[in-house]
């Protein structure tokens, strides 16, 4: 009997413990497998923003190389061979796993917690990411993507459909920013410190950007662009600029990536700049000769941004020889095409002048021992050194230490877009094309000239007369205005606008690549210095290997060297760009 009472009591205790455990189960969280509901919205957003800048930086480099803003040619002398599908794996993975997937998971949480600014930011960054994926690859997955186990092999959406989603995301973001909700801590917003007004201006500006991008294939966008111009809630002042700010921190490395590549102690600059782009800034408007006044007097001519954009380790070619710069002593047509340097428009061959040491578009002749002579990124936008003809070797920490910016969207860019729209679509209200061109050039110069002070760069060795002067700025703007006035056709006028836009875009290859494919300008882009000819220009990139090799519903890989690989908004002729 005692045994039965003991057993009954034990069963009651166990039963009570089980019931208690069941009540506590809902309070238990496995630290090794936290649920989505426990995720921190602000930490999610931080990860999205960091990944977004990484995505932008990669996309900018790829676009900048083909747009002749940066050097292209290290991987081969044919467009089709210079990249492989694996080249784009990092860009693709960052976009889908680091941005779009995280945003899709975070937005419902933010909405439930009334954190509408966070959800709005996630929508804007998602819109830019999706639009850029279309611009660089064409048709990409979206509607069936980011579904987890429910669909591990999403098919692609037509590019035009994805562009419609981009506009919807931006509209939804604006709606979020206009809601009342929890205030975002300024430290969480890495771009605008919690300013809803600036995010709304950015969203509207991106709407303008993507509408103008499809103007060749959509005759309804003129009215939509006009509405945005009339509403005038766009990025039009430097205080609204959409940039990512780097720091000087070396570990973990949060410096500008091109500063990190160029300013090292291991023997000089680690990458080449584009001879064509340097020439376009330094020499094109001055008869092909570099216009770099001495520092004996305040400069009165030349592009005021030149010394800010590029840093020279030498000011002449005393170190150029058969080993360090083979093209300098070898003009054989067997190695370099016979038409250089005569066309187009006397673009540079091998050297630009006054010690600027870059590389021609497509030159894949191998890297000689010239790291100590190469021109590197300057103080703008990479946070490097200001060039006052000091000819000092690069070193770790030289200049501003790498606290530059990613110039994702600047007020000057808006002015150039509005100038294009006013010229080719007839939009009104923002100004004439000529006035908007002047505004874009002026804002770009002011941004660059004021940049050292903005990032706290101090170098007491710089002579005052090496800095851009008010007279130089005025003379440069007058020169550009004269070029526009002298242009007698819409095509020629657009070329002036887009050429100045290209110069202002230093550090932003995303827009440079888009603009070149949409407008064909600058019309005098340097042709590839390759033998044989480089083949058909890449109007979009290969699909990444992580997509085509792992997804049974992915389209067939693009065929190298064919003219069919255009994005949906590009209806220009096949040989539109060389």
N, C-alpha and C positions, 0 to 999 in steps of 0.2 A: 504493500500500500504506500509506504514511504517513497519507494522508487517511482510509482506512478505519479505521486504529487510532485516529486522533483522534476520528472520529465515534463509534466504539464506546465510547471512554472518556467522551465527553460524554453519551452515552445512559446509561451507568452512573451518572454523577454525578447527572443529572436524576432517574433512577429512585430513587437513594438519597435525594435531597432530597424527592421525592414521598412516599416511605415515611415519612421523618421527619416531614413535615408532617402526614400522616395520624395519626401518634402524638400530635402536639401539638394537633390540632384540638379534642380534647375539653377541652383546658385553656383554649381561647380563649373569651372572653366579650365580646360586642359591647357596649360601654358605652352605645350608643344604643338597644339592644334587649335589656335583661337578661331572662333567663328567670325563671319563677316560683320555681324552686328556689333562686335566689340572693337572694330577698327576705328582708328582715330582719323577723322575727316581731314584735319589739318596736316597730319603726317602723310596721308595719301596725297594731298595736294602738293606738298613739298617734293615728293618723289616724282609726281607728274611734271612739275616745273623743271626739275633738274634733267629729267629725261628729255623734255621738250627742247631744252637748249642743246643737248647732245645731238638730238635729231636734226635741229636746224644747222648746227655746225657741220655735220657730215653732208647734208644736202647742199649746203653752201659751197663746200669744197668741190663736190662733183660738178655742180653747175658752173662755178667759177672757172674750172679748168676748161670746159668746152666753150665758154664765153670769152676766152682769152684774157680773163681777169687774172687768173692764176696760170701757172705753167702746166701744160699737158704734153705728155709724150714719154714719160718714164717707163711705161709698161709695154711699148711697142709703137711701130710707125704707122699702124692702121687703126682707124677709129674702132673697128670691130675687135681688134686684138688688145687694145690698151686697157680694157676692163674685162673681167670675167663675171659670171653670175655671183660668185662668192664675194666679189668686191662690195656688193650691196647688202650682204647678210646683216651686218651691224645696223645699218640704217633701218632696214625692214623690221628687225627684231625690236629695236628701240621704239619704233612707231607703234607696233601692235601690242607688244608685251608691256612696254614701259609707259605708254601714253593712253592709247585707246582702251585697252583692257582695264587699266586702273581707273580711268575716267568713268567708264561704264559702271564699275563697281562702286565708285565713290559718290556719284551724283545722287542716287536714291537715298543714301545715308545723309548726305548734305541737305537734301530736300526735307527729310524727316526731322532733321534737327534745326530747320529754318536757317541753315547756313547758305543762303542764296548767292552770296558773293562767291563762295567757294565753288558752288556748282556752275555759276556763270563763267568763272575763269576756266574750269575744266572743259566747258563747251567751246569756248573760244580757242583754246589750245588744241582741242580735238578737231575743230573746223580747219585750222591752219595745217595741222598734220595730214588730214585726209586730202585737202586740196593739194598739198605739196606732193603727196604720194601719187596722185593722178598726174600732176605736172611732170613728174620724173619717170613714171612707169606706164601711164595709160590706165587701162581698166584694172582695178584692184578690188579685193574683197572689202565689203563693209556690212551690207544688210544681213548677211549670213555669218559674219565673223563675230568673234568675241562671245560665242555661245557655250564655251567650255566643252564638256563631254557631249553635249547635244549635237554639236556639229564640229568635228575636228578637221574637216576638209572643205572649207567654204569656197564656193565659186566666186568669180569676180562680178562686179556690177559695171555697167557701162559708165565711162567717165562722166558723161553728161548727168547721169543719175546721181553720181557721187557729188558732183558740183551742186546739184539741187539740195542734197543733204547738207552740204557746207553752209548754204544760205539759211537753211532751217535751223541748224545749230547756232548760227550767229544771231538769228532772230530770237531763239529761245534764251540765249545768253543775255541779250538786252532785256528781255522780260524778267529774267532773274535779277539782274542788277537794279531794276526798277521796283522790286519788292522790298517790303520792310522785313527785316529779320535780324538774326544775330550779327553783331559787328565782327568783322574779321580782324584779328590782330595784325598790325602793320608789318610785323616781322614774318608773318606767314606768306604774305604776298611779295614774292621776290622781284616783281616787275614794277608795280605801282603803289606799293605800301598801303593797299586797301582802298585806293581811290576808285569808287564806282564810276565816276564821271570819266576818268581816263580809260577805263575798260570799255565803256560804252562808245567813246570816240574811236577806240581801236576796232571794235566790232563793226562799226559803220564803215571805217576805212577799209577793212578787209572785204566787206561787201562790195565796196567800190572796186577794189583790186580784182576780185574774182568776176565781177560783171565785165570789166574792161578786158579781162583775159579772154572772154568768149565773144568779143565784138565781131570777129570774123565769121562766126557761124550762127550768131543769134541776133536778129535784127530788132529784138524787143529791148535790148539792154540800154539803148540810148535814153529812153524815158526813165528807166530805173536809176541810171547814173545821174540824170538831171535832177531827180528827186533827192538823191543824197547830196548833191552839190547845193541845191536850194536850201535843204535843211541845215547844212553847214555845221554838222556836229561830227567833224572829222579831226584827224591829227594834223593840225596846222601850225603848231608852235613847238619849239624844242622841249618845253616842259612836258609835253605829252609823248615824247619819243618812246617807242617800245624797244628796249634794249635789255640785254642780260649783262649784269656787272660782274666782272671777274675780280679776283683779289691778288695779292702778292704772295699768298701762302704757297709754300713749296711742298709741304707734306701735311695733309693730303694736297695734291697739286690742284689748286683752283685758279691757276693763271690762265691767261688767254692761250689757246692751244698753239697759235702760231708764234707767240712769244716763247713758249716752251720749246718749240722746234728750232728756233733761230738763236736764242740767247743762251748758249751753253759754254762750258769751259773745255770742251773736248776737241776744239780745233775749227771753229768757225760756224757760219750759218749752215743749217742742215737742209735747206730746201731752196729751190729756185723760184724767183718771181718771173712774171711774164714780161719779156722785152717789149711786146706790143703795148701792154697796159702802161708800163713806165713811159714809153715813147708817147703815148696818147696824152699823158699828163704833162710830160716835160718838154716835148718837142713838136708835136703835130701842128700846133697853131703858129709855130715860129720857124717855118720853112724847113722843118725836119731837124734842126739843130737844137740841142738842149738849151733852154733859156733859164739859166741859173745864175743870176747876178752875183757878183762877189759880195762879201760882207763888208766891204769898205764903205758902202753907203746903203741907206735903206732901199730895198728893191722897189722898182716902179713897174716892172713887167714880169710876166711869167705866171704860171698857176700858183696861187698863194698856198695851195695844199701840198705842193711837191715835197718840201722838207719834212712835213708831218707824216706823209704817207710811207716814205721809203728811207731806210738808213743805209748809207754807203760805208763800207769798211775801207774804201780807197777812193780817191778822187781822180784817178787816171788809169791808164792801162799799162803801166810799167811792168806789171807782172804777167801780162798776156804773152803766151808763147805757144808752141806747138803742143805742149803737154797740158797746160792749164786752160787754154782756150783755143782748140784746134781750128775752129772756123775763122779766127782772127787772122790767121796766116794762110788759110786755104779756101779760096773762093772757087774751087774747081766745080764745074757744072756736073761732074760725075758724082759728086757728093751732095751738092746743094743745087736746087733747080736753077736753070740759067736765067729765069725771069727775075730772080732776086738781084738787087733790091728795087727794081723798077716798078713793080705792081704788087698789090694795089696801093695807089697813092703814096708811093715811096715809103712803105712801112719798113721798119728797121730790119737789118740783117746782122745777126751776131752780136753787135754792140749798139747801145743807144747813144753813148757819149758821156764825157765827164765822170767816168768811173762807174756808171751804173752797170751792174753785172748780173744779168738775168739769163733767160734762155728763150729761143724762138719757139713758136708753137709747133709741136711735133718733133722737135730735135731729140732723138733717142740714142744719141751716139755714145752714151755711157758717161758716167760722172768722173771727170778728171780731178786731180788734187787742187780744187779751187775754193774749198770751203772758207778760206781766210779772205777771199776776195768778193764773194757773193754779196749782193745787196739783200738786206733783210727787211722785215716789216718794221715800220717806224712807230712813233708814239701813238698815232691814230691808225686803226682802232685797237691795236694789240697791246698798248701800254709799253712800247719799246722806247728807243732813244730818238731824240730830235736830231736831225742832221744839220749841223752848222759847219760842214766841211771839215770836221775834226779828224776823219779817217782813222778812227780808233777801232781796234778789233772788238767784236762782240764778246761778252762774258756774262756769266750768270749774275743776274741782278742789275745789269746795265740798264739805264733808262729809268722807266717808272716801275720796273719789276713785274710787268705782266698784268697790271690791274686795268686792262682794257675792257672793251665791250663787244658783244655781238649786236651789230646794228640791224636788228630784224625789221623794224620799220621806223623811219625818221620822217619828220615833217616835210623835209625837202622831197622825199619820195612822193608824197601826196601831191605836191605842186607839179611835179613832172607828169604824174598820171592825169591830173586835171588839164595840163597843157595838151597832152595827147588827145584827151576826150574833146576838148574845145576845138582842136584842129581838125580831127577826122570825123567827129560825131556832131559837132556844132553845139555842144552844151554851152550854156551861158551862166553868168552869175559869179563865177569865181575869178573871172578876168579874161583878158585876151590870151591866146597862146603865147605871144611874146612876153606879156607881163608875168604869166605863170612860169615861163622859162626863167626869167630874171629872178623871180621869187625862189625857184628851186635852187639855182646856182648860188644866190646870196645866202640862203639858209644853210646850204651845204658848207660853204666856206666859213660861215660864222661858227658852225658846229665844230669844224675841224680846228680852226684857229683858237677857239676857246677850250678845246679839249684838254690840253695839258693842265690848265688851272682847274678844270672840272674834276680831274682825277688826282689832284694834289702833286703833280709832277713838278719838281723844282731842280733846276740846273743853273747855278749862278755863273757858269762858264759861257753860257750862250750870249753872244753879243746882241745887243738890242736891235742892231740893223740886220740881223739874220732872220728876224721874225717878219711875218707878213705885215706889210704896211697898209694903211688906209688907201694910199694912192695906188698901190699894186692891186688891191681888191677892186677898186673902182675901174681901173684900166682893164682888168680881166673881164669884168662884167660888160664893159663897153665893147670889148672885142667880140664876146659871144653874141651880144645884141646885133653887132654888125654882120656876123656870119648869118644870123637868122634873117636879117633884112635883105641880105644879098641873095638868099635862096629864093628861087623863082617858081618852084613847084611845091606841092604839098609833100611829095616824097622827100625833097631836099630839106624842107622845113622840119619834117618829122625826124630826119636824120640828125639835124642839129640838136633837137630836143633829146633824142635818145642817146646821142653821143655824150651830152653833158650829164644825162641821167646815169650812164655807164660809169663815168668818172666819179660821180657822187656815191655810187654803190660800192666803193672799195670796202671789202669785208663782207659783202652780201652777194654771193654767187647765185642764190635762188632766183632773185629778180633779174639778174644779168642774163641768165640762161633763158628765162621766160621771155624777156623783152627781145632778145636776139631772134628767137623762133617766131615770135608774134609779128615783129616789125621788120626783121632783116637788118636792123641797125644796131651798132654802127656798121655802115655799109663797107667800110674799108678794113674789116678785121683781117689780121695777118693770116695768110694762107699757110698751111702746114709745110714745114721744111722737111719733107720726106721724099725718099726715092725707094719704091715707086710712090705714086700719089696715095693719099691716106684713105681713099674710099669714100663712101657716102657718110656725110655728117650724121651723128647720132641725134635723132629727133626725140628719142626717149631711150631709157636705159634697159639693159637686160633685166628680166625678172630675177630676183635673188634665188640662189640655190636652195636656201632653206624653205622657199615657197614651192618651187617647181619639183624639187626632189622628194618632198614630204607630203605633197597634197595631190591626191589623185584627180581632183577637180580643177587643178590649175591649168591655165591655157598652155599650149605648146610654147616652148621657149622661142623667143624672137630670133629670126634668122639674121646672122651678122651681115652687115654690108648691104641691106636691102632698104628700099625707100619707103616701105609700107609702115615703118614703125613710128608713126606720128600719134600724138595725143589728139583727143577729139576736137580740140579748139584750133588745131593747127591745120589749116587748109591751104597753106602756101605751097608753091611748086616743089617738086622733089629736090631739085638742085638749088634751092633758095639760099642755102648756106653751104659754104665749102668746108 
